[in-house]
């Protein structure tokens, strides 16, 4: 029973009858004519396609979370609301601009309104959430802080723990070391919300525009199912998509934050023509100018080199490492079993140059860093991705002349829009500073 506290679980019908006085249940599958609907993930299937020999039906769409059939009930045990007076332990002081948005977020939550915080990278958007989380906890509400990216969740968890030292806070994702237990604060991947039903009066979604949440109907369903009736959402994004802006139009408040915490402007990417970027590993002459730029940047800062694919990254990183034997060079991708360790080592400046894929596009902070995007015109680099990648530079600490280079051999709408958006946010920031709100 303990595992059902605040979390739903698929239970065979016969088992439900034995303990129905202690839990709430709903059918796992709902029949609707020729269609059967999974109530865990919201997917609709033609009955004949998912019929088992036993006569029951199953859902193949969410089977990775545990098999679910029409023989199951989704059951959970509700928790008691316990108002608690918690104070936030801020690691620093909110700026005037951050405090204004923080106050509006608290007001929106108390009035039952959802909010999109459209906030540039490095603006301290997590810290702007703390007062709203505290307001929810003072009412006894349970709060989920979620993101599509595991790396973002790992970054968020210690910051939430630091801000709320008197609260138990669980970090939950697919391969998380700690099993589920009931806590009033939960940091999790958006996938984990499929295991909850009407559990959270407040859900904060960091990087709401990120893959795989963006455009995934199953994850969107899970989010809505995990939210209590009349609950509030807070979406955080530096690069909300047109689809998202259209979806929330008229139902969400939108708060823009064009200023970083240190109030320096975003670094505007430089365009660097690299004719043979696709074949850098094949001829030394094709990469000569690139290697010189790489050395120039590495003399001042740690350098992150973003690559459009894992095989490409591995090939280019290998030849550059041979060509620059005096430099500490490594690479990291989603398939790297040492992924977490390498990110930690990069923060400790174990490398001078780190080749990476899109896994470090967002949610990670390095001091004294410059960024290169190899093949910025590749289709994998959307406008949002390019803005996020550029936002890795000058997020924290004193300015150390970090640069952003978009290496390309063809101009794309994504490159144009990314640079235009960065410049537009910088112009809005200048107006804010001039007007002082």
N, C-alpha and C positions, 0 to 999 in steps of 0.2 A: 504493500500500500504506500510506503514512503515514496517510491519512485513516481507515483501518480500525483503527489502533492504539487499543484501548480503546473502540471505537464500532462498532456494526453498520451494514452497508450492504447494500442490495439489489443483487445481482449476477446477471446472466443465467447460466444453467447452463453454457453453453459457456466463458465466461470463468473460471468457477470451476475447471474442469478444468485450466486452464493454470497455476494457482498454488495447488492444493489442499494442497501440502506446507507452505505458509506461513501458512495461515489455518484457522480453524474455521468450519463452516457448518451450517446447518439449513434445511429447506425453508421457504420463505416462506408457503406455504399447505398445509394438511393436509386431506385428504378424509376425511369421516366419513359414510358413507351418502349421503344426499341433501344433506348440508350440507358447506360448505367453510369452514374456520376460518383466519383470518389470524393468523399467529404474531407479527406486529409489534404489532397493536392488540388482538388477542383477539376481534374481532367475528366472529360466525357468520352466514353467508349461505346461503340456498337456492341450490344450484348453478345452476339454470336462470335465476335472477335476475341472476347476475353472469358469465355465460358470454360470452366474446368470439368473434367470427367465426373466429378462429384455433383455437378449441377450448380455449384456456387460460381461466383464471378470474382475475378481478381483485377488489381490495377497494376499494369506493368510500368506506368509512368513514374511511380514513386517507390518501386520495389527496393531501391538501394537503401531506403530508410527502414526496411523490414517489410516482409510480405503482408499485404492486407487484402482481405476477401470479404464477400458479402456475408460470411459467417462470423465476422468480427463486429464488435462495438468499439467506438472510440470513447475511452473513459478517462476521467480525471477527478481529482479531489481538490475542491476549492480551498483556498487559504483564508484565514481571518485578516481583516483590515486592521492594522495596528498603527495609528498615527504616532510618529516619532519626530522629535525636534532635533534635527541634525544641522550643524553648521558646516559650511564648506571650508576646507583648508586650502586656500588658493596658494599655488606655488609662487605666484607673483601678484602684481596689482593690475586689474583691468584698466585699459586706457579709457578715456572719456567716450571714445567711439564704441569700444567693446561693451562698456557698461550700458550705453543707450540701447544697444541691440539686446543685451541680456535682460534688461528691464522689460522690453517689449515682448520678449519670448515668454517671460513669466506671466505677463498680463494675458497674452494670447492663450496660454495653457489654462490659466484660471478661468478664462471665459469660454473654454472648450473649443478653441480654434486651432487648426493645424497651420504650420508655418514652413516655408522654404527659406533657408538661410543660404543666399547666393553669395558666397564668401571666397575671396581669392585665396590661393594656397599660401600657407604661412601666416594667416590672419589670426590664429588662435581660436578657431571656431569651437574646438572642444571645450576650452575654458569658458566660452560664452554660454555653454549648456549647463554649467554646474548649478547656477541658481535655480534653473527650472527643474533640474533633477531634485534639488533640495526641497523645492516647493511641493513636488509630487510626493516625496517621502514624508513630508510633514503632514500630509493628508492620509498617509498610510498606503499610498499607491506603490505598486511594483513597477519597476522601470527596466526596459530592455534597450541597450545601446548596441546596434547591429551594423554590420557592413558586409558587402558581397566578398570582400577580400580578407583572407586569413591574416595576412601581414598587418593590415590595418587594425584588426581585432587585437593582435598581439601588442601593438603599439598603444591602443586605447586602454587595455586592462590595467596596467600599472598606474596610469594617470588617473583613472577612476578610483582605484584603491587609495592613491595618495590624497585625493580630494575628499574622500569619504572614509577615513580610517576606522570609524566605528561601525561600518557596514560590512557584511559579508558580500563579496562580489565574485561570481563564478564566471570563468572564461570557458566557453563551449563552442567547439567546432568538431568536424568529422573525426579527427584523430587526436582530440584533446586528451591530455594525460589524466585529468581529473574527471571522474564520472559525474553524472547529473546529481545535484542536490538542490533543495529549495533555497533560494536566496532572494532578497528584495531587489538586488541589482544584478543584472545579467548582461555580460558582454558576449556576443555570439555572431556567427555568420548568419546571413539572411536565410540560408538553408535550414538552420535549426528551428526557425519559427514554425515550420510545418509540424513540429512536435507539440505545439501549444494551441490552446483554444480559449479565447476570451480571458487571457491571462494578464495583459498589461494595459493599464489606463494611459500610459505614455510609452511610445516607441520612438527612438531617435535613430534615423538611418543615415549613417555617414557614408559619403561617396555613393549617393543614390543613383548616380548616372553610370556607375562602373559595371563592367562585365563581371559576373553573368547576370546580375539583377536586371540591368537595362534590357527591356523587351522580353523578359521571361515571365510569362503569365502564371506559371506555377508558383514562383517565388512571390509574385505580387499577391496571389491568392493567400499564400501562407501568412503574409504580413497582415492582411485584412482580417484573417481568422484569429490571429494571435492578439489583436487589439480588442479591448473590451468595448461594449456598446457605449457610445458617447466618449470614447477615448480620443486622444489627440496624437497626431504625428508631427515630428519635426524632421524635415529632410535637410541634409547638409550637402552642398555641392559647390565646387568652384566652376563647374562647366555643365549646368543643367541642359539637357537636350531639348530640342524644339517639341518633341513628343511629350516630355514631362511637363514643360511649361503650358502646353495646350491642355493636358489632362487636369492640371490643378487650377486652371484659370477659374476664378470666381469662388473657389472653395478654400484656397490656402491664402494666408497672408504671405507676402514676399518681402524679406528683409535683405538688402544688399550691403555687403561690406567690401569696399574696394581697397581697404588699407591693411597692410601687414602690421603685425604688432610693433615692429621697429619703425614703421611709417616710411620706409624707403620704397621707391617704386619697384614694380616687378621688372625683372631683367628681360629686355626685349631681345628675342633671338636674332642672331646674325645669319644671313644666308651665305652658304659656302658651296660653291659649285664643285662637284666631284663627279666628273664624267663617268668614271668606271667604278662607281661604288659597289656595284653588284659583283665585281670580279676583283676586289682588292687583294684577295689571297693568291691571285694567279701570276701577277707580275709586279716586281718591285717598283718599276717606273710608274705604275698606275696608282701606287699608294704613297709615293715619295712625299707629295705635298701634305697628304693627310697625316703622315707620321711626324712631320715637322710641326704641324698644328697641335698634335697630341703631346709632343714634348714641350712645346711652349706652354700649354695649359698646365701640364703636370709639374712644371717648375714652380707654379704658384699655388696650386690646389690639387686635391684629390679629384680624379676625373671619372665620371660615369659615362660609359659609351653604350647607348641603346642600339639594339640590333633588331631587325624585323622578324627573325626566326632563330630557333635554336641551332640548326645545322650551320646557318650562315655565321652566327656568333662564334661557334666553336672553331670554324675554319679561320676566321679573321683573327680571333684571339690567339690562336696557335702561331700564326705567322708573325704577328706583332710581338709576341713574347720572345720569339727567336731573334727578331730584328732588334729588340731593345732589351738585351739580357741584363742590363744594369738597373732595370725598373722592376718593381714588384707588381706583377700583373696576374689577375685571375678572372674568372667568369662565373656567372651564376644564372640559373634558370629554374623554371618550375619543376624540372625533372632532377634537379640537384638534391641529393640526399643531405648535403651539408648546407642547404640553402639558408637556414636560420643562423647557423654558426658563421657563415661568410658575411652576412649582413652585419652581425655583431662585430666581426673582425674589421669590416670596412669602417664602422663607426670609430673603432679604436686605431684607425689609420694603419692597418696592417698592409694595405695595398696602396699603390700610387694610382693604378688604373684598374677599373673593374668593368668588364664587359657584361652586359645584362640584356634581358628581354623586357617585355612589358610588365613583368612582375614587380619591378621597382618604379612603375609609372606614378604611383601615388601612395600616400600613407606612410612614407618613410622620410626621415630627416637626417641629413648629414651636414656637418659644419665644413666650411672651407671646401666647397665643391664647385666644379664646372661640369657642364653636360654637353655631350655630343650626340646628335641623333643621326645615325648612319642610314641613308636612304629615306630621308624625311618625306619623300614623295611616294613611298610604298603605301599601298591601300590599307595596311593595318593601322597606319597612323591617322586617326580621325582628328578633327579639329580639337575635340575634347582631350584626346590623348596627348597631342602636342602641347596644349596649354598646361596640362598636368606635368608633363616631363619638364618643361621649361620652369615650372614652379618649384622644382627641386633645388634651384639655385638661390642663395641668399635668403634662406628661410630663418636662420637663427645665428645669433652672435654678431660680432662686428663685421662690417663689409670687407670682404677679402678679394674683391675684383673677380668674382666668379662670372663666367661667361656661358652663353648658350649658343651652340652652333648647330644649325640645320644643314646637314650635308645632303645635297640633292642634285639631280640632273634633269629635272622637269618640274615646273611650277604646278601646284595643285590648289584647288579651292580650299582644302584643309589647311595648307600652309598659310595662304593669304588670310583666311578667317582667324586662325590662331593668333597671328601677329596683330591683326586688327583688334581682336578682343583684348589682348594684353594692353595695347596702347589705349583703348577706350577705358579700361579699368584704371589705368594710370592717370588719365585725364580726369575721371570722376574723383579719384583720390586727391588730386591737386585741388579740385573745387572744394572738397570737404575740408581740407586743411586750411584753405583760404577763408572759408566761411566759419570754420570751427563749429560745425553742426548748426 
